[in-house]
């Protein structure tokens, strides 16, 4: 059994129709597109550099991310120790 696309947060009927038109017909199909492995590590490194170079306090970054639907714990904003 598959989960309808519209049961995924922020996917409404129009987006579900667009996804279906390109062959993504279930929520599971969309979830399978998540980046993994080296791609995820590269994106995380870029994110960490952006956060490290940003002058705003961490709480402002968390608030901005929350406004666009990205829920993050402020402790995740600490870049990993390079050593």
C-alpha positions as CSV (number, residue, x, y, z in Angstrom):
1,X,0.0,0.0,0.0
2,X,1.3,3.5,-0.8
3,X,0.8,6.8,0.8
4,X,-0.9,9.5,-1.3
5,X,1.3,12.4,-2.3
6,X,-1.0,14.9,-0.7
7,X,-0.5,13.4,2.8
8,X,3.1,14.8,2.6
9,X,3.6,18.2,4.2
10,X,3.5,21.0,1.7
11,X,2.3,18.9,-1.2
12,X,-1.1,19.9,-2.4
13,X,-3.2,18.8,-5.3
14,X,-1.4,20.9,-7.9
15,X,2.1,19.7,-6.8
16,X,0.8,16.1,-6.6
17,X,-0.4,16.4,-10.2
18,X,3.0,17.7,-11.3
19,X,4.8,14.9,-9.5
20,X,2.5,12.3,-11.0
21,X,3.2,13.7,-14.5
22,X,6.9,12.8,-14.1
23,X,6.2,9.4,-12.6
24,X,6.3,10.1,-8.8
25,X,2.9,8.7,-7.7
26,X,3.3,8.2,-4.0
27,X,4.9,9.8,-0.9
28,X,7.3,6.9,-0.8
29,X,8.5,7.8,-4.4
30,X,9.2,11.3,-3.2
31,X,11.0,10.2,0.0
32,X,13.3,8.0,-2.1
33,X,14.7,11.1,-3.7
34,X,16.4,12.3,-0.5
35,X,20.1,12.9,-0.9
36,X,22.3,10.3,0.7
37,X,26.0,9.4,1.1
38,X,28.6,11.7,-0.4
39,X,26.0,14.1,-1.8
40,X,24.5,14.6,1.7
41,X,27.9,15.0,3.3
42,X,28.8,17.7,0.7
43,X,25.6,19.6,1.2
44,X,26.1,19.4,5.0
45,X,29.6,20.8,4.7
46,X,28.4,23.7,2.6
47,X,25.6,24.4,5.1
48,X,28.1,24.3,8.0
49,X,30.4,26.8,6.2
50,X,27.5,29.1,5.5
51,X,26.5,29.0,9.2
52,X,30.1,29.5,10.4
53,X,30.5,32.5,8.2
54,X,27.1,34.1,9.0
55,X,27.2,37.0,11.4
56,X,23.7,36.6,12.8
57,X,23.3,34.8,16.1
58,X,22.3,31.2,15.9
59,X,18.8,32.0,17.2
60,X,18.2,34.2,14.1
61,X,19.4,31.5,11.8
62,X,17.1,29.0,13.5
63,X,14.2,31.5,13.2
64,X,14.8,32.1,9.5
65,X,15.0,28.4,8.8
66,X,11.8,27.8,10.8
67,X,10.0,30.4,8.6
68,X,10.8,28.3,5.5
69,X,9.8,25.0,7.2
70,X,13.2,23.7,8.2
71,X,13.1,22.6,11.8
72,X,16.6,22.5,13.3
73,X,18.0,22.3,16.8
74,X,20.4,25.2,17.5
75,X,23.0,22.6,18.6
76,X,23.1,21.4,15.0
77,X,24.6,24.8,14.0
78,X,27.9,24.1,15.6
79,X,30.3,23.0,12.9
80,X,32.1,19.7,13.5
81,X,35.6,19.8,15.0
82,X,38.0,19.7,12.0
83,X,40.6,17.8,14.0
